[in-house]
Amino acid sequence: MSISWDKAHRRVLLAMCGAALLKSHRDLDGNKVYKLHLLDGREEVVAWKVVEELTAQGFIDSNKKFPAATYWLTDRGKAALMQRGH
């Protein structure tokens, strides 16, 4: 399976490379929202599909914690950015 390398995927990986945190926030009903926590204090909601595709490709991984899992950029994700000249 290969994902298309679109603006949303690139945005998440570049933000994480720049020290932004990607977290999944889950409530007691099981609803999940993915957010990029930027260094300037802003938060950006990330589509679940983007996170799922990046995870499936091995570009990011998480600590799978409840209620807020934290994601990190894997070596494969870093290599993907390097190959694309970022």
Backbone hydrogen bonds, N-H to C=O, Kabsch-Sander energy under -0.5 kcal/mol:
donor,donor_aa,acceptor,acceptor_aa,energy
6,D,4,S,-1.4
10,R,6,D,-2.4
11,R,7,K,-2.6
12,V,8,A,-1.9
13,L,9,H,-2.4
14,L,10,R,-3.0
15,A,11,R,-2.3
16,M,12,V,-2.5
17,C,13,L,-2.3
18,G,14,L,-1.5
19,A,16,M,-1.6
20,A,15,A,-2.6
21,L,37,H,-2.3
22,L,71,Y,-0.6
23,K,21,L,-0.5
23,K,35,K,-2.7
24,S,69,A,-2.2
25,H,23,K,-0.5
25,H,33,V,-3.3
26,R,24,S,-0.6
26,R,67,P,-3.3
27,D,31,N,-2.0
30,G,27,D,-2.0
33,V,25,H,-2.3
34,Y,46,V,-0.6
35,K,23,K,-2.8
36,L,44,E,-3.2
37,H,21,L,-3.9
37,H,35,K,-0.6
38,L,36,L,-0.8
38,L,42,R,-2.5
41,G,38,L,-1.9
44,E,36,L,-2.2
46,V,34,Y,-2.6
50,V,47,A,-0.6
51,V,47,A,-1.6
52,E,48,W,-2.9
53,E,49,K,-2.5
54,L,50,V,-2.4
55,T,51,V,-2.4
56,A,52,E,-2.6
57,Q,53,E,-1.8
58,G,55,T,-1.4
59,F,54,L,-2.3
60,I,54,L,-1.0
61,D,72,W,-1.8
63,N,70,T,-1.6
69,A,24,S,-1.4
71,Y,22,L,-3.0
72,W,61,D,-2.6
74,T,59,F,-2.2
74,T,72,W,-0.5
78,K,74,T,-2.4
79,A,75,D,-2.5
80,A,76,R,-2.2
81,L,77,G,-1.9
82,M,78,K,-2.2
83,Q,79,A,-2.7
84,R,80,A,-1.2
85,G,82,M,-1.6
86,H,81,L,-2.7
